[in-house]
Amino acid sequence: MLEAKFDEASLLKKVTDAIKDSVKLCNFNCSQNDGITVQAIDDSRVLLIALKMDPGCFTEFRCDRDMVLGLDLESLGKILKQGNNEDYLTLIAEDKPDNLLIVFEDKKKDRISEFSLKLMEIDSDVLSIDEMDHDCSITMPASDFAKIARDFKTMSESLQIVVIKESVKFKAEGQIGSGSVIFKPHTDLDHDEQSIKIDVNSPVNLTFGAKYLNDIVKAASLSSTITIKLTDKAPALFEFKLPSGYLRYYLAPKFEDEE
């Protein structure tokens, strides 16, 4: 039996919206110790998504035995729109379930809404993602990075990220022209989420597909900050912190022959 209760439905709504345009079907892996985890790869096999909602993300969490819930994220998103952002949201599944029960409880009115979502058998490979040393790490306001990704997509299909010791430059070149934005380290003692931290072991110059970055920044509403970890000629890590856990995107860079 699984019973996972969110204090606000908005958290699962935002998580679903952040990944449903990249992957349509995925398995929610549920266990008592790890909460709910997801690992999914987009059809182009360029973007890998790793979600971890620890038991601390829930006001109540019970999972009597490990189970896998195969979900169509578009269908899940349609059901989640039926509830208010502030509602309690509870996911309920029996052992070996065919359906996932989704229950909304309105905190202001004596109203409970229940929906049943059919589960699917989804084949997926679970990859072992090793923690690795990165050439550089950037932590910055998620809203700033989202604006860059969206603005520069109108100019180019690619976004170049250049990191040196004292700065990070975001650069785009297209048919209509070119543009760049430079950030330098900045500490805001009153609002730490507005600070910019840049740790560089060695300089990095990588280019990424603008389409994928625009899918990634759909998660900007989940966290006030984003951490970007870059390594030369290796997938980049874009991480958004959850109340307890994370949503991570691993994106392969473009190479010169793809330009």
PAZAPA-4460 file (N, C-alpha, C; in steps of 0.05 Angstrom, whole numbers, plus 32768, in hexadecimal, padded with zeros to 4 digits):
% residues 259
    n_x    n_y    n_z   ca_x   ca_y   ca_z    c_x    c_y    c_z   seq   type   mol
   8011   7FE8   8000   8000   8000   8000   8012   8019   8000     1      M     A
   800B   802B   7FEE   8018   8045   7FED   8004   805A   7FF5     2      L     A
   800D   806C   8007   7FFD   8084   800D   8010   809B   8011     3      E     A
   8010   80AD   7FFE   8022   80C4   7FFE   8012   80DE   7FFD     4      A     A
   8014   80EE   8012   8004   8106   8014   8015   811F   8013     5      K     A
   800F   8130   7FFF   801D   814A   7FFC   800D   815F   800C     6      F     A
   801B   8171   8019   800D   8187   8026   8000   819A   8012     7      D     A
   800C   819C   7FFA   8000   81AC   7FE5   8003   819D   7FCA     8      E     A
   7FED   819D   7FBB   7FED   818F   7FA1   8001   819C   7F8E     9      A     A
   8007   81B6   7F93   8018   81C5   7F80   8033   81B8   7F7B    10      S     A
   803E   81AA   7F8F   8059   819E   7F8C   8059   8189   7F75    11      L     A
   8046   8176   7F77   8044   8162   7F62   803C   816D   7F47    12      L     A
   802B   8182   7F48   8024   818F   7F2F   803C   819B   7F21    13      K     A
   804D   81A9   7F30   8065   81B5   7F25   8079   81A1   7F1B    14      K     A
   807C   818B   7F2A   808F   8176   7F22   8085   8169   7F08    15      V     A
   806B   8163   7F06   8060   8157   7EEE   8063   816A   7ED6    16      T     A
   805D   8184   7ED9   8060   8197   7EC4   807D   819A   7EBB    17      D     A
   808F   8196   7ECE   80AC   819A   7EC7   80B7   8183   7EB7    18      A     A
   80AA   816C   7EB7   80B6   8155   7EA8   80A5   814A   7E92    19      I     A
   808B   8150   7E91   8079   8143   7E7F   807E   814A   7E61    20      K     A
   808B   8161   7E5C   8091   8168   7E40   80AA   815A   7E37    21      D     A
   80BA   8150   7E49   80D3   8142   7E42   80CF   8124   7E40    22      S     A
   80BF   8119   7E52   80B9   80FC   7E52   809B   80F9   7E56    23      V     A
   808E   80E7   7E46   8071   80E3   7E47   806A   80CE   7E5C    24      K     A
   807A   80B9   7E5D   8074   80A2   7E6F   808B   809E   7E81    25      L     A
   8086   8098   7E9A   809C   8092   7EAD   8091   8082   7EC5    26      C     A
   80A4   8075   7ED2   809D   8066   7EEA   80A3   8076   7F03    27      N     A
   8090   8077   7F15   8094   8082   7F30   809C   806A   7F41    28      F     A
   80B4   806A   7F4A   80BE   8054   7F5C   80BA   805D   7F79    29      N     A
   80AB   804D   7F88   80A3   8055   7FA3   80AF   8041   7FB7    30      C     A
   80BB   804C   7FCC   80C6   803B   7FE2   80C5   804B   7FFC    31      S     A
   80C4   803D   8012   80C1   804A   802C   80D8   805C   8032    32      Q     A
   80F1   8054   802B   8108   8064   8032   810E   807B   801F    33      N     A
   8109   8076   8005   8110   808A   7FF1   80F9   809B   7FE8    34      D     A
   80E1   8096   7FF0   80CA   80A5   7FE7   80C3   809E   7FCB    35      G     A
   80C1   80B2   7FB9   80BB   80AD   7F9D   80D2   80B7   7F8C    36      I     A
   80DC   80A5   7F7A   80F1   80AC   7F68   80E9   80A6   7F4C    37      T     A
   80F4   80B6   7F3A   80EF   80B2   7F1D   8109   80B5   7F0E    38      V     A
   810E   80A4   7EFA   8124   80A8   7EE8   8119   80A3   7ECC    39      Q     A
   811D   80B6   7EBA   8112   80B3   7E9F   8123   80C2   7E8B    40      A     A
   8123   80B7   7E72   8134   80C2   7E5D   8121   80CB   7E46    41      I     A
   8126   80E2   7E3B   8115   80EB   7E25   811A   80DB   7E0C    42      D     A
   8108   80DD   7DF8   8109   80CC   7DE0   8123   80D0   7DD1    43      D     A
   812E   80E8   7DD2   8147   80ED   7DC3   8160   80E2   7DD2    44      S     A
   815C   80DA   7DEB   8171   80CF   7DFC   8187   80E4   7E00    45      R     A
   817F   80FD   7E01   8192   8113   7E06   818E   811D   7E23    46      V     A
   8176   811A   7E2E   816F   8124   7E48   8166   810E   7E5B    47      L     A
   8173   810C   7E72   816B   80F9   7E87   8160   8109   7E9F    48      L     A
   814A   8100   7EA9   813D   810D   7EC0   813E   80FB   7ED8    49      I     A
   8146   8106   7EEF   8147   80F6   7F08   8138   8107   7F1D    50      A     A
   8123   80FB   7F28   8112   8108   7F3C   8114   80F8   7F56    51      L     A
   8117   8106   7F6C   8117   80F9   7F86   8106   8109   7F9A    52      K     A
   80EF   80FE   7FA1   80DE   810B   7FB5   80E0   80FA   7FCF    53      M     A
   80F1   8103   7FE1   80F5   80F4   7FF9   80DC   80F4   800A    54      D     A
   80DA   80E1   801E   80C3   80E2   802F   80BD   80FD   803C    55      P     A
   80D2   810E   803F   80CF   8129   804A   80BE   813B   8039    56      G     A
   80B9   8134   801F   80A8   8144   800D   808B   8141   8014    57      C     A
   8084   812D   8025   8069   8127   802B   8062   812C   8048    58      F     A
   8049   8133   804D   8040   8136   8069   803B   811A   8075    59      T     A
   8033   8107   8064   8031   80EB   806C   803B   80DA   8056    60      E     A
   804B   80C5   805D   8055   80B3   8048   8057   8097   8053    61      F     A
   8049   8085   8044   8049   8069   804B   804C   8058   8032    62      R     A
   805F   8046   8032   8063   8035   801B   806B   8019   8026    63      C     A
   8058   8007   8028   805C   7FEE   8036   8070   7FDC   8027    64      D     A
   8071   7FDF   800D   8085   7FCF   7FFE   808C   7FDF   7FE4    65      R     A
   80A3   7FDA   7FDA   80AB   7FE9   7FC1   8097   7FE4   7FAB    66      D     A
   8091   7FF9   7F9C   807E   7FF5   7F86   8085   8009   7F70    67      M     A
   807D   8002   7F57   8082   8013   7F40   8068   801B   7F34    68      V     A
   8064   8036   7F30   804B   8040   7F25   8052   804B   7F09    69      L     A
   8048   803E   7EF4   804D   8047   7ED9   8038   805C   7ED1    70      G     A
   8041   8074   7ECC   802F   808B   7EC8   8033   8098   7EAD    71      L     A
   801C   809F   7EA1   801C   80B1   7E8A   801A   80CE   7E95    72      D     A
   802F   80DD   7E92   8031   80F7   7EA0   801D   810B   7E95    73      L     A
   8015   8109   7E7C   8001   811B   7E71   7FE6   8115   7E7E    74      E     A
   7FDF   80FC   7E82   7FC6   80F5   7E90   7FC7   80FE   7EAD    75      S     A
   7FDE   80F9   7EBA   7FE1   8102   7ED6   7FDE   8120   7ED8    76      L     A
   7FE9   812F   7EC5   7FE7   814C   7EC5   7FCA   8155   7EC3    77      G     A
   7FBA   8147   7EB2   7F9E   814F   7EAF   7F8F   814B   7EC9    78      K     A
   7F95   8135   7ED8   7F87   8131   7EF1   7F90   8145   7F06    79      I     A
   7FAA   814B   7F07   7FB4   815E   7F1B   7FA8   817A   7F17    80      L     A
   7F9F   8181   7EFF   7F92   819B   7EFB   7F77   819D   7F08    81      K     A
   7F6C   8186   7F0F   7F51   8185   7F1B   7F51   8190   7F38    82      Q     A
   7F69   8191   7F45   7F6A   819A   7F60   7F77   81B5   7F63    83      G     A
   7F73   81C2   7F79   7F7F   81DC   7F7F   7F9C   81D8   7F88    84      N     A
   7FAC   81EC   7F82   7FC9   81EA   7F8A   7FCC   81E6   7FA8    85      N     A
   7FBA   81F2   7FB8   7FBD   81F0   7FD5   7FB1   81D7   7FE2    86      E     A
   7FA3   81C8   7FD2   7F96   81B0   7FDD   7FAA   819C   7FE8    87      D     A
   7FA2   818C   7FFC   7FB1   8174   8002   7FAE   8161   7FEA    88      Y     A
   7FC4   8153   7FE4   7FC3   8140   7FCE   7FCE   8126   7FD8    89      L     A
   7FBF   8110   7FD5   7FC8   80F6   7FDE   7FC8   80E2   7FC7    90      T     A
   7FDE   80D4   7FC4   7FE0   80BE   7FB0   7FDC   80A4   7FBF    91      L     A
   7FCA   8093   7FB6   7FC5   807A   7FC3   7FC6   8063   7FAF    92      I     A
   7FD4   804E   7FB5   7FD6   8037   7FA4   7FD7   801D   7FB5    93      A     A
   7FC8   800A   7FAD   7FC9   7FF0   7FBA   7FE2   7FE0   7FB1    94      E     A
   7FE8   7FCB   7FBF   7FFE   7FBA   7FB5   7FF6   7FAE   7F99    95      D     A
   800A   7FAE   7F87   8005   7FA5   7F6C   7FED   7FB3   7F5F    96      K     A
   7FEF   7FCE   7F5E   7FD7   7FDD   7F56   7FD4   7FDE   7F37    97      P     A
   7FBA   7FE2   7F2F   7FB3   7FE7   7F13   7FAD   8005   7F0F    98      D     A
   7FA7   8012   7F26   7F9F   802E   7F25   7FAD   803D   7F3C    99      N     A
   7FB0   8057   7F37   7FBA   8069   7F4C   7FA3   807B   7F54   100      L     A
   7F9C   807B   7F6E   7F87   808D   7F78   7F93   80A8   7F7F   101      L     A
   7F88   80BD   7F75   7F91   80D8   7F7B   7F7B   80E8   7F89   102      I     A
   7F81   80F0   7FA1   7F6C   80FD   7FB2   7F74   811A   7FB9   103      V     A
   7F62   812C   7FB3   7F66   8148   7FBA   7F53   814F   7FD2   104      F     A
   7F5E   815D   7FE6   7F4E   8166   7FFD   7F51   8184   7FFE   105      E     A
   7F3A   8192   7FFA   7F3A   81AF   7FFC   7F3C   81B8   8019   106      D     A
   7F50   81C9   801F   7F55   81D1   803A   7F40   81E5   8044   107      K     A
   7F33   81F3   8032   7F20   8208   803A   7F03   81FD   803A   108      K     A
   7EFD   81EB   8028   7EE2   81E0   8026   7EE2   81C2   802D   109      K     A
   7ECC   81B9   8036   7ECA   819C   803D   7EC5   818C   8024   110      D     A
   7EDB   818B   8013   7ED8   817F   7FF9   7EEF   816C   7FF3   111      R     A
   7EE9   8154   7FEB   7EFD   8140   7FE4   7EF8   8136   7FC7   112      I     A
   7F0C   8138   7FB6   7F09   812E   7F9B   7F1C   8116   7F96   113      S     A
   7F11   8102   7F8A   7F21   80E9   7F85   7F22   80E3   7F67   114      E     A
   7F39   80DC   7F5E   7F3D   80D4   7F42   7F4D   80BA   7F41   115      F     A
   7F47   80AA   7F2D   7F56   8091   7F2A   7F64   8092   7F0F   116      S     A
   7F7F   808E   7F0F   7F8F   808E   7EF7   7F99   8072   7EF1   117      L     A
   7F94   8069   7ED9   7F9E   804E   7ED1   7FBC   804E   7ECF   118      K     A
   7FC8   8039   7EDA   7FE5   8036   7ED9   7FED   8026   7EC0   119      L     A
   8007   8029   7EB8   8011   801D   7EA0   8029   800C   7EA6   120      M     A
   802E   7FF9   7E95   8048   7FEA   7E96   805C   7FF8   7E85   121      E     A
   8070   8003   7E91   8084   8013   7E82   80A0   8007   7E85   122      I     A
   80AB   8000   7E6F   80C7   7FF5   7E70   80DA   800D   7E72   123      D     A
   80EC   800C   7E85   8100   8021   7E87   8119   8017   7E94   124      S     A
   812F   8020   7E8A   8149   8019   7E96   8150   802D   7EAC   125      D     A
   8158   8022   7EC2   8162   8034   7ED8   8180   8035   7ED6   126      V     A
   818A   804D   7ED1   81A7   8050   7ECE   81B3   8057   7EE9   127      L     A
   81CC   804E   7EEC   81DB   8056   7F04   81E9   8070   7EFE   128      S     A
   81E1   8085   7F0D   81ED   809F   7F09   8201   80A4   7F20   129      I     A
   821A   80A4   7F19   822F   80A7   7F2D   8233   80C5   7F33   130      D     A
   8237   80CB   7F4C   823F   80E6   7F53   825C   80EB   7F49   131      E     A
   8260   8100   7F3A   827A   8104   7F2E   8284   8121   7F34   132      M     A
   829E   8124   7F33   82A9   813F   7F36   82A4   814F   7F1C   133      D     A
   829D   8168   7F20   8297   8179   7F09   82AC   818E   7F06   134      H     A
   82AF   8198   7EED   82C2   81AD   7EE8   82B9   81C7   7EF4   135      D     A
   829F   81CB   7EF5   8295   81E4   7F01   8278   81E1   7F0A   136      C     A
   8270   81F2   7F1D   8255   81F2   7F28   824B   820E   7F2A   137      S     A
   8232   8213   7F22   8226   822D   7F23   820C   822B   7F32   138      I     A
   8207   823B   7F46   81ED   823C   7F54   81E3   8259   7F51   139      T     A
   81CB   825B   7F46   81C0   8276   7F3F   81A2   8275   7F42   140      M     A
   8195   828C   7F42   8177   828D   7F43   816C   827E   7F2B   141      P     A
   8159   826C   7F30   814D   825C   7F1B   813E   826D   7F07   142      A     A
   8132   8283   7F11   8123   8295   7EFF   8136   82A3   7EEB   143      S     A
   814F   82A9   7EF3   8162   82B6   7EE1   816A   82A3   7ECB   144      D     A
   816F   828A   7ED2   8177   8276   7EBE   8160   8271   7EAB   145      F     A
   8148   826F   7EB6   8130   826A   7EA5   812C   8281   7E91   146      A     A
   8131   829A   7E99   812E   82B0   7E87   8142   82AF   7E70   147      K     A
   815B   82A8   7E77   8170   82A5   7E62   8168   8290   7E4E   148      I     A
   8160   8278   7E58   8159   8262   7E46   8142   826A   7E34   149      A     A
   812E   8277   7E3E   8117   827E   7E2E   811D   8295   7E1A   150      R     A
   812C   82A9   7E24   8132   82C0   7E12   8144   82B7   7DFB   151      D     A
   8159   82A8   7E01   816C   82A1   7DED   8161   828C   7DD9   152      F     A
   814C   827D   7DE1   8141   826A   7DCE   8135   8278   7DB6   153      K     A
   812C   8291   7DB9   8121   82A0   7DA3   8137   82A9   7D8F   154      T     A
   8150   82A6   7D98   8167   82AF   7D87   8176   8298   7D7B   155      M     A
   8177   8281   7D89   8188   826B   7D7F   817D   8250   7D89   156      S     A
   8184   823B   7D7B   817D   8220   7D84   8190   8215   7D99   157      E     A
   81A6   8225   7D9F   81BA   821C   7DB2   81C0   8232   7DC6   158      S     A
   81C9   8229   7DDD   81D2   823C   7DF2   81EE   8233   7DFB   159      L     A
   8200   8245   7DFA   821C   823F   7E02   8220   8248   7E1E   160      Q     A
   822C   8238   7E2F   8233   823F   7E4B   8251   823E   7E4E   161      I     A
   825D   8255   7E54   827A   8258   7E57   8280   8260   7E73   162      V     A
   828F   8250   7E81   8295   8255   7E9D   82B4   8259   7EA0   163      V     A
   82BC   8270   7EAB   82D7   8274   7EB3   82D8   827B   7ED1   164      I     A
   82EF   8281   7EDB   82F1   8284   7EF8   82DE   8297   7F05   165      K     A
   82DB   82AE   7EF8   82CB   82C4   7F05   82AF   82C8   7EF9   166      E     A
   82A7   82B8   7EE6   828D   82BE   7EDA   8282   82A6   7ECA   167      S     A
   8268   82A7   7EC5   825B   8294   7EB2   824D   82A5   7E9D   168      V     A
   8252   829D   7E84   8245   82AC   7E6D   8232   8299   7E5F   169      K     A
   821A   82A3   7E5A   8206   8295   7E49   8205   82A3   7E2F   170      F     A
   8208   8294   7E19   820C   82A1   7DFF   81FC   8292   7DEA   171      K     A
   81F0   82A1   7DD8   81E1   8295   7DC2   81E7   82A4   7DA8   172      A     A
   81E9   8295   7D92   81ED   82A1   7D78   81D9   8295   7D64   173      E     A
   81CB   82A6   7D55   81B8   829D   7D42   81B8   82AE   7D29   174      G     A
   81A4   82A9   7D18   81A3   82B8   7CFF   819E   82D5   7D03   175      Q     A
   818F   82DC   7D17   8189   82F9   7D1B   819F   8308   7D2A   176      I     A
   81B2   82F9   7D36   81C7   8307   7D45   81D0   82F5   7D5C   177      G     A
   81DD   8302   7D6F   81E7   82F3   7D86   81E2   8303   7DA0   178      S     A
   81E5   82F5   7DB7   81E1   8302   7DD0   81F0   82F2   7DE6   179      G     A
   81F5   8300   7DFC   8202   82F2   7E13   81FA   8300   7E2D   180      S     A
   81FA   82F0   7E42   81F6   82FA   7E5D   820C   82EF   7E6F   181      V     A
   8218   8301   7E7E   822E   82F8   7E90   8225   82FC   7EAD   182      I     A
   822A   82E8   7EBD   8225   82E9   7EDA   8240   82E6   7EE8   183      F     A
   8244   82F5   7EFE   825B   82F2   7F0F   8252   82EA   7F2B   184      K     A
   8263   82DE   7F3B   825B   82D6   7F56   8250   82EE   7F65   185      P     A
   823B   82E8   7F74   822D   82FE   7F83   8220   82F1   7F9C   186      H     A
   8224   82FE   7FB2   8218   82F5   7FCB   8204   8309   7FD6   187      T     A
   81EB   82FF   7FD9   81D5   830F   7FE4   81CF   8304   8000   188      D     A
   81D9   8313   8014   81D6   8309   8030   81B9   8308   8039   189      L     A
   81A9   831A   802F   818D   831B   8037   817B   8307   8028   190      D     A
   8183   8301   800F   8173   82EE   7FFF   8187   82DB   7FF1   191      H     A
   818E   82C6   8000   81A2   82B4   7FF6   819B   82A7   7FDB   192      D     A
   8181   82A4   7FD6   8178   8297   7FBD   817F   82A9   7FA5   193      E     A
   8186   82C3   7FAA   818E   82D4   7F94   81AC   82D5   7F90   194      Q     A
   81BA   82C6   7FA0   81D7   82C5   7F9E   81E0   82B4   7F85   195      S     A
   81F7   82BA   7F7B   8203   82AB   7F65   821E   82A0   7F6E   196      I     A
   8220   8285   7F6D   8239   8278   7F76   8245   8269   7F5E   197      K     A
   825F   826E   7F59   826C   8261   7F43   8286   8254   7F4E   198      I     A
   8287   8239   7F4C   829F   822A   7F54   82AB   821E   7F3B   199      D     A
   82C4   8224   7F36   82D1   821B   7F1E   82EB   820C   7F24   200      V     A
   82EB   81F3   7F1C   8305   81E4   7F1D   8314   81E7   7F03   201      N     A
   8305   81E8   7EED   8312   81EE   7ED3   82FC   81FA   7EC1   202      S     A
   8304   820C   7EAE   82F1   821A   7E9D   82E1   8206   7E8C   203      P     A
   82C9   820E   7E85   82B8   81FD   7E74   82AA   820E   7E5F   204      V     A
   82A8   8202   7E47   8299   820F   7E31   8288   81FA   7E24   205      N     A
   826E   81FA   7E29   825C   81E5   7E1F   8244   81F2   7E12   206      L     A
   8238   81E4   7DFF   8221   81ED   7DF1   820A   81D9   7DF3   207      T     A
   81F2   81E3   7DF8   81DB   81D2   7DFD   81C4   81DA   7DEB   208      F     A
   81B3   81C7   7DE5   819B   81CC   7DD5   8187   81DD   7DE4   209      G     A
   817F   81F3   7DD8   816D   8206   7DE5   8152   81F9   7DEC   210      A     A
   8149   81E7   7DDB   812F   81D9   7DE0   8130   81CB   7DFB   211      K     A
   8146   81BC   7E00   8148   81AC   7E18   814A   81BE   7E31   212      Y     A
   8158   81D4   7E2E   815B   81E7   7E45   8140   81F3   7E4B   213      L     A
   812F   81F8   7E37   8115   8203   7E3C   8102   81EF   7E4A   214      N     A
   8107   81D5   7E44   80F8   81C0   7E53   8102   81C0   7E70   215      D     A
   811B   81C2   7E74   8127   81C1   7E8F   811D   81D8   7EA0   216      I     A
   811B   81F0   7E95   8114   8207   7EA6   80F6   8208   7EAD   217      V     A
   80E7   81F4   7EA3   80CB   81F2   7EAC   80CA   81EA   7ECA   218      K     A
   80E1   81E1   7ED4   80E3   81DA   7EF1   80EA   81F2   7F02   219      A     A
   80ED   820A   7EF6   80F7   8221   7F06   80E3   8229   7F1C   220      A     A
   80C9   8221   7F19   80B6   8228   7F2D   80B9   8217   7F47   221      S     A
   80C8   8201   7F44   80CC   81EF   7F5B   80E0   81F9   7F70   222      L     A
   80F3   8209   7F67   8109   8211   7F78   8112   822D   7F71   223      S     A
   811B   823C   7F86   8124   8257   7F81   813F   8258   7F74   224      S     A
   814E   8242   7F76   8169   8241   7F6A   816C   8228   7F58   225      T     A
   8180   822A   7F47   8188   8213   7F36   81A6   8210   7F3A   226      I     A
   81AF   81F7   7F3B   81CC   81F1   7F3B   81D3   81E3   7F21   227      T     A
   81E6   81EE   7F13   81EF   81E3   7EF9   820C   81D9   7EFD   228      I     A
   8210   81BF   7EF7   822B   81B4   7EF9   8234   81AB   7EDD   229      K     A
   824B   81B5   7ED5   8255   81B1   7EBA   8270   81A3   7EBA   230      L     A
   8274   8191   7EA7   828D   8183   7EA3   8292   8182   7E85   231      T     A
   82AB   8187   7E7D   82B1   8187   7E60   82AA   816C   7E53   232      D     A
   829B   816E   7E3D   8293   8157   7E2D   8284   8142   7E3C   233      K     A
   8274   814B   7E4F   8263   8138   7E5F   8248   8145   7E64   234      A     A
   8233   8135   7E69   8219   8141   7E6F   821A   8154   7E86   235      P     A
   820B   816A   7E84   8208   817D   7E99   81F2   8175   7EAC   236      A     A
   81F5   817E   7EC5   81E0   8178   7ED9   81D3   8193   7EE0   237      L     A
   81B8   8193   7EDE   81A8   81AA   7EE6   8196   81A1   7EFD   238      F     A
   819A   81AC   7F15   818C   81A2   7F2C   817A   81B7   7F39   239      E     A
   8161   81AF   7F3F   814E   81C0   7F4F   8149   81B1   7F69   240      F     A
   814C   81BF   7F7F   8147   81B3   7F99   8129   81B2   7F9F   241      K     A
   811F   819C   7FAA   8104   819A   7FB3   8104   819E   7FD2   242      L     A
   80EC   81A0   7FDE   80EC   81A2   7FFC   80FC   818C   8009   243      P     A
   80FC   8175   7FFE   810C   815E   8007   8111   814C   7FEF   244      S     A
   8128   8151   7FE2   812E   8142   7FCA   8136   8155   7FB4   245      G     A
   8133   814C   7F9B   813D   815C   7F84   8130   8153   7F6A   246      Y     A
   8132   8165   7F57   812C   815F   7F3B   8145   8166   7F2B   247      L     A
   8150   8151   7F1E   816A   8155   7F0F   8165   814E   7EF2   248      R     A
   8173   815E   7EE1   8173   8159   7EC4   8191   8156   7EBC   249      Y     A
   8196   8140   7EAE   81B1   813C   7EA3   81AF   8140   7E84   250      Y     A
   81BC   8154   7E7A   81B9   815B   7E5E   81D4   8159   7E4F   251      L     A
   81D4   814A   7E3A   81EC   8146   7E2A   81F1   8160   7E1A   252      A     A
   820B   8169   7E18   8211   8181   7E09   8211   817B   7DEB   253      P     A
   820F   8190   7DDC   8213   818E   7DBF   8231   818E   7DB9   254      K     A
   8239   817F   7DA4   8254   8180   7D9C   8256   818E   7D81   255      F     A
   826E   8195   7D78   8272   81A6   7D61   8264   819B   7D48   256      E     A
   8264   8181   7D44   8258   8176   7D2C   823A   8177   7D2C   257      D     A
   822F   817F   7D44   8211   8181   7D46   8209   819E   7D41   258      E     A
   821C   81B0   7D41   8214   81CD   7D3F   8208   81D3   7D24   259      E     A
***
